[in-house]
Amino acid sequence: MNLILEAIQKSAIRIKKAIDVKDIGYSQEQNSSGETQLQLDIQSDLIIEEELSRVVGIHTIASEEKEHPMVLNESGHYCIAFDPLDGSSLVDVNLSVGSIFGVYEGEFSPSKMVASCYVVYGPRVELVFADKENVSLYLLQNGEFEFVKYLSLNKRGGIMAPGGTQQFWAPYHKAMIDSFFTRGYRLRYSGGMVPDLHQILLKGGGLFSYPGASDKPEGKLRMLFEVFPFAFIFERAGGKAVDGLKRVLEKEPRHVHDTSPCFFGSTDEVNEVVSVYTAAQ
């Protein structure tokens, strides 16, 4: 596992250098979801593939930017799913973006998840790594990631990061979000999954939501690349992650790019989500 973390750290340092250039224009390619790729998306994907391919323990990788998984080492036993540069369209307006990694043992199933990690490229480059023991924060300083502290969530927070287009929300979902704001919760939503969840995690709690809606009944965020890794981290930090009704780490994707509604946060906020969604059924 240390070799995998080192490969992710090397990837992050190279991606940070790639971000700090003038030209981040669009390519002529589309990813698996039909989104036009930035040159930076493609470059980040190749960087991570190159670094992970050097770890003999990794059998297969799956990228948000590739249609199908790729076998790297037949003798390996880890499978890694990653989003090379989540929120890359925010780079040109100088907002924080990130990379997300889920580490699975043997197969891409949440029951086989053994670690997850994300990197935030912002005013500082920070990395959060979770295994079955701890959630650890690292800071990039002088070309190396240095351990800062362990992270944990409070039972209740004060931040709301509501995703999706409001006109497509179910009435009960909108009423729930409005209720949180009526009680004094603060809006913190950049449009980037990584920085928004990072803020909730480091500020001690709150709720990030990306519901199923009339335009996207199964949500927008991909299970293997985005939902499962953050669910693993938030649960290890003392929080919860659900799809509205059930724990997301109990869901099984049928396809590598399957999506799911998702809610991440402190226990009190997520319990309220489940209560509201259960009553609405």
N, C-alpha and C positions, 0 to 999 in steps of 0.2 A: 504493500500500500504506500510505503514511503516513496518508492520509485514513481508511482502514478502521481502522487502529489508534487514531486519534483518536476515531472513532465508538464503538469498543469502550470506550475509556477514559471517554467521556462517559456511556455506558450504565452502566458500573460505578459511577460516582459517584452516579447517580440510583438504582440498585438498592440501594446501601448505605443511602441515605436511606430507601428503602421498607422495608428490613429493620428499621430502628430505630424501629418503631412498635409499639403495644400489640396491635392486632388483626391476627392473621395466620390467621384462621379459614378453614375449608374452604368452597369454592364448591359449586354444584350441578352443576358441569361435570366431565367426564372427559377426559383427554388421549387421544392415539392408542393408548396401551397399556392403556386401561381403568382408569387410576388416577385417583382423585378428586383434582382440582386444588385446591391452596391458592389463596386470593386473591392471594398473593404470587407464585405461579407465573405467573398470568395477567398480573399487573401487570408483572413482569419481562419477559415475552414481548413485551408491548406497548411497553415502553421500548426494547428492543433493535430491534424492528421500526421504530419511529419514528426512531431515530438512524441506522440503516443506510439507511433510505429517502432520507436526505439526501445519500448518496454516489452520484453519478451512475455511477460505475464498477461498481456492483453490479447485476447482472442479476436474480438469483434468490436468495431466502432459503428455508431449510427449518428449521423449528423442531421440537424434540422435543414441543412442546405443540400442534402443528398436524398434521392428517392429511396434507396435501398441500403441496408447495412453492408459493411465491408469487413471481410476477414483480414486481419493483420498477421496473426501468428497462430498456426494450427495447434501449437503446443500450449497456448495460453488458456487461462480459465476465467478472466475477467471480461465483461462486456461494458463498454462505456458509451453512453448516449450524451450528446452535447449540443447546445445552441452556441455556435461560435461567437456571435456578437448580437445579443438580444438588444433590440432598440436602436439598431444601427442608423436608422433614419433621423435620430436625434443628434448625431455627431455634428452635422453641419450647423446646428444652432447651439453647439457647445454645451449640451446637457449630458449628464452621466449615462453611460451604457454599461453593459456587462457581458460576461461569458458564464454559461451554466453547464454543470457536469453531473451526471448521475452514474454511479459505479455499481454494477450488478455482477453477481458471481454466478456464472454458468449460463444465464439466460436473461433476457430483458423482461423481468417480472418484478413488481414491487416487493413481492415476498423474498426475492433474491437480492434486494438492495443492501449494500454493506457500507456505502459512504456516498456523500454528495458534496458538491463544492460550487461556489460561484465567485466571480471576480468583479469588482466595481472599478471602472475606469472613470474617475472624476478628478476633483482637485488633488486627491490622493488616490493611489491605487491600493485597494484593500482586497483581501481574499478571506473568505469564510469557508472553513472545512469542517464537516461533521462526519464522525464515525459512530459506532454504537455506544461510545463512551461520552464524548464531549462535542461541543460546538466551539471551534477555535477561530479567533480573529487574528489575521496577519496583516502587516503593513509593509509595502515596498519602500525600502530605504537603501540608498547607495547600491542599487542593483541587486538587492537580495530581500526576500520576504522574511520579516522578523515577527515572532510571536508577540502579540499584544496582551490578550486576555481571553478567558472563556466567556461565552455569552449565554444569557438566559432571559426568559420573558417573565414579566409580572403576570399576575392572574388577570388583570384588566389594564388596558392602555387608554390612550386618548387621541389616536390618529386614525383617520379614515382615508383609504385609497380606493375609491370605487371605480372600477373599469367598465368598459362597454359604453355603448351609445344609449343615453337615457330614454330616448323615444321608443326604444325596443324593449325596455325593462318591463317585467311583470309588475302590476300595481302593488302587490304585497312586497316585492323587493324594493321598489322606490319608497314605499311607506317606511320600511325598516331603515333604509339609509337616512331618510329625512329624520327619523326618530333619533338616530345617533347624533346627528348634528344639532337637533333641538336640545340634547343633553350636554352640549358643549364640546363634542369631538371636533378636532381641527382637520380641515381638508389638506392632504399632502399627496398630490398626484401629479407626477411628471410625464406620464405616458410611457415610462420605462419600468418593466416588471422588476428588474434587479435593483435599481436605486430606491424604488418605493418600498419593496420588501426589506431592503437593507435598513432603511430608516426606521421602519416599525420594529425590526429586530434590535437595533442599537438603542432606540429610544425606550425600549422596555415593553412595547405592546401596542395593540390597536387592531385594525382589520383591513386586509386587502381583499377585494372581491372582484371576481370576473364571472358573472352569472351566465347561465344559459338564458338566451333572450330570443325574441321572435325572429331576429335575423340570423342568429347562431344558436340554435337550441342546445347543441352540445358544447357550447363555449368556443373560445378561440385558442386557448393555450394548450399546447401539446403535452400529453401525459409524460412520455419518456424524457423529453428534453427540458421541460419547464415545471410541470406540476409535481411530479414525483420527487425531483431533487429538492424543491423548496418544502414539500410536505415532510420529507425526511429531516431536514434542518429544523423546521419549526417544531416538530414533535420532540426532537432531541433537546430543544431549548426550553421545553415545558409548555409549548403551545399546542394548537390543533390545526388540522387541515381537513376540510370536508368538501363535498361537491354540492352541498346544500342539505343533503339527507344522510349521506354515509361518508365514512372515512375514505379519502381518496386512495390511500395505499392499500385498500382492499379491492380496488378496481383492476381489471385485466384488459389491457389494450388488445384489440383484434389486429391492428395494423400499427406499424412503427410510428406513423404520424397521426394517430388518433388523438382527439382533443377531449377536454372535460371542463365543465364548470368548476370553479375552485374558489375557496375561501380560506385564507390563512390568517392566523392571529392568536391573540391571547385566549385562554379557555373561556372566559366569561362572554366575550364577543362571539366566538364561534358557537358556543352553546346557544346563544340567542338566535343565531342564524338557523341552526337546526330546529329550534322551537318554532320559528316563523315559517320555515319551509314545510315542516311536518303539518302544521295547522292548515297550510294552504293546499294540501293534497286532497 
